[in-house]
Amino acid sequence: MQKTVNILNKRAKFDFEILERYTAGIVLAGSEIKSIRLGKASIAESFCEFQGHELFAINTNIEEYTYSRNFSHAPKSERKLLLNKKELKSLLKSVQNKGLTIVPLRLFTNEKGLAKLEIGLARGKKNYDKRDTIKDRDVKRDLDRIKKIYK
């Protein structure tokens, strides 16, 4: 079993421009946290949505724990996120007014062993922004390669 879990959503940084970041707790069942500690989770297709005044992570895939008995969890159920009331209000206001979205960026366990989800308030990128990101990444890779040769 891994001591620290760090599951990233690499696609979110490519598709979205991240404006603000928040760390939220997640309401999980026992078999879910055990699967996360084994690293058997994915947040690549997930997104966050308000239902009333509560925030939920939808499409977060946490595989079933293989050693659990009859009462296992559903792999793609919606999971409630825990934030302060002030943070929830500001997120709700910005999502409704400015047309922004909330995207999960990273699923990790903290030093106490609790599962946390880092979410970001994001604006979608246009195609030309994505091409700029690819171009910058290629230039950085080429420069690193040249530096490595001349060291």
N, C-alpha and C positions, 0 to 999 in steps of 0.2 A: 504494500500500500504506500502511496506517495505521501510525503509529509506536507508539502505545499502543492496546491493545485493552481494552475494558471491557464485557463482556457480562453483564447483570444478570438475575437470576431474581426479577422483581417479585412473582410469585405466591407465592413462599415467605414473604415478609414478611407477606402478607395471611393466608395459611393457617396459619402456624406462629408460635409465640412462640420467638424465638431466645434460647437460654440461654448458649451459649459459641460462640466463633468460632475456627477454625483455618485456616491457610494451608497447602495441600498442593501438592506438585509432581505432575505427571501424566506417565505413560509414554506417549509419542506416537511415531508414525512421521513420516517427513519430510514426506509430503504432508499429514498432519494439522496440523502446526504451521504450514505455509504457508497452509492454509485458515483457521486461527484468526487469523493475522496479517492476512488479508483481511477478517476479521469475519464469516465464514460459518459460525457455530456457534450452537447454541441449547442452553440448559440448563433450559428451562422445564418439561419433563416428566421431568427426570432425578432420580435419588435415589442414595444410597450404601448399599452392603451389604457385610457381611463375608463372606469366603469363606476359612475357616480363620482365620489371624491376619492376613490381608491385606484392605485396604479397596479396593473397586472402585466406580467411578462407572458407573451403569447408565442407559441411555437418553439419554446425552449425544449430541446430534446434531451431527456435524461433517461438513459437506458435502464431497463429493469435490473435490479440487483439479483445476481444469479443464485445467491444462497438464501434468499427470502422464501418463505413458505407460501401460504395461500393469499396473504393480504399484501400483494405487491401494488405498486402505483402505476398509473397510466403514463406512458413515456412522453406524450406531447400535451399534457394538460396545462391549463393556464395557472401561473403561480403568482401569488400576491407579493408585491414589493413593499418593504417597510422603509418609510422616509418620515422626516419631521413634517408637521402640518404646514409650516412656513414654506418648506421646499416643495411640497405637493401643490400648494396654492400658486407658487410662482411658475412651476412647470405647467400646470393646467392653464394658467393665464397666457403664457407664451405659446403653447400649442394651439389654443383657440384663436388668439388674435393674430399672430405673426405667421401662421402656416408652417410652423416647424414640426419636427417629429422627434420621438425619443427612441434611441437605438441602444441596445446592450452592446458594450464594448469588451468587457472582460468578466469572466466568472472565476472567482478565486476563493481560497480559504484564508482567513486571517490567522494571527498567531494563537488565538484561542481555539482554532479549529472550526469556526463558524463560516458558513458559506455566504459570500457577499457577491453582489452583481454591480459592476461599475457601468452606469448608464450615461449617455451623453445626449444633450439637447443639440439637434443637428439640423442642417439645411442640406437638401439634396444638391449634388453637383451636376452641372451640365456636362455634355460630352467633351467640350473643349477643355473644361477644367480637368477632366480625367486624363486627357491626352497630355496636358501640362504636367500632371503628377507622374505619368509614365516617363516623360522626357527627363524630368528632374532626377528620377530614380536611376535612369540609364546613365546620365552624365555623372552622377555621384559614384556609380559603380565603376565607370571608366577611369575617373580620377583616382579612386582607391587602387585600382589595378596598376596605374602608372606610378603611384607613390610606392607601391610594394616592389616594383621593379627597381627603382632607384634608391632603395634603402640600403 
